[in-house]
Amino acid sequence: MRKYEIMFIVRPDLEEKAVKDTVKKLEKVLTDNKAVITLSKELGSKEFAYEIKGFKSGFYFLYNVDSNSDKAIKEFDRIASIDETIVRHLVLNIEK
């Protein structure tokens, strides 16, 4: 079982419902590909050190995920890259 840490930032100009819909969509991508979300944290709105895609802040989310294959992670990365509501995302393999 591989362990991953995923952080993504959602645009700050979205309504609360749109933010929740984006988060649910990304969670569904992981769970549909047989990944297990072991930790889910909403870190709130934070200011950026520099402007990213025209935004100065965003809503941060942190996930720890266990997966037997990298299919779920690759699909998450693909969806997060093309989703216009995601400002930035990062996936780390945290195995020791």
C-alpha positions in Angstrom: 0.0 0.0 0.0 1.5 3.3 -1.1 0.9 6.5 1.0 0.5 9.9 -0.6 -0.1 13.4 0.7 -2.2 15.6 -1.6 -2.6 19.4 -1.2 -4.7 21.5 -3.5 -5.9 25.1 -3.6 -9.3 26.1 -4.8 -10.0 29.6 -6.3 -11.1 32.2 -3.7 -13.8 33.8 -5.8 -16.1 30.7 -5.8 -19.2 30.4 -3.7 -19.2 27.9 -0.8 -21.3 25.4 -2.7 -18.9 25.5 -5.7 -15.9 24.9 -3.5 -17.7 21.9 -1.8 -18.7 20.5 -5.3 -15.0 20.7 -6.4 -13.8 18.9 -3.3 -16.4 16.2 -3.7 -15.5 15.7 -7.3 -11.8 15.3 -6.5 -12.6 12.9 -3.6 -14.8 10.8 -6.0 -11.9 10.6 -8.4 -9.7 9.0 -5.7 -12.4 6.7 -4.2 -13.6 5.5 -7.7 -10.1 4.4 -8.4 -9.8 2.4 -5.2 -7.8 4.8 -3.1 -8.6 5.2 0.6 -8.6 8.7 2.0 -7.2 8.4 5.5 -7.1 12.1 6.4 -9.1 15.0 5.1 -8.5 18.6 6.3 -9.9 21.9 5.2 -7.1 24.4 6.0 -9.1 27.5 5.2 -8.3 30.5 3.2 -4.7 31.7 3.1 -2.8 34.5 1.3 -0.2 33.5 -1.3 3.4 34.7 -1.2 3.0 35.7 -4.8 0.1 35.9 -7.3 -0.9 32.6 -8.9 -3.1 32.6 -12.0 -4.3 36.1 -11.1 -5.3 35.2 -7.5 -3.7 36.4 -4.3 -5.3 33.8 -2.0 -7.1 30.5 -2.0 -8.8 27.7 -0.1 -6.4 25.0 1.0 -7.2 21.3 1.4 -5.0 18.5 2.6 -5.5 14.8 2.1 -3.6 11.7 3.1 -4.4 8.8 0.7 -3.5 5.1 0.6 -3.5 3.3 -2.7 -2.3 0.0 -4.1 -1.6 1.4 -7.5 -0.8 4.8 -8.9 -3.9 4.8 -11.1 -5.9 6.9 -8.6 -3.1 9.4 -8.2 -2.5 9.8 -11.9 -6.2 10.4 -12.5 -6.4 12.9 -9.7 -3.3 14.7 -11.1 -4.9 14.8 -14.6 -8.3 16.1 -13.3 -6.7 18.7 -11.0 -4.5 19.9 -13.9 -7.5 20.6 -16.2 -10.0 21.8 -13.6 -10.2 25.6 -13.8 -11.4 25.8 -10.1 -8.0 24.4 -8.9 -5.3 27.1 -8.6 -2.5 24.7 -7.7 -2.1 21.1 -6.6 0.8 18.9 -5.3 1.0 15.1 -4.8 3.8 13.7 -2.6 4.7 10.0 -2.0 5.3 9.9 1.7 6.5 6.3 2.2 9.4 5.9 4.5 
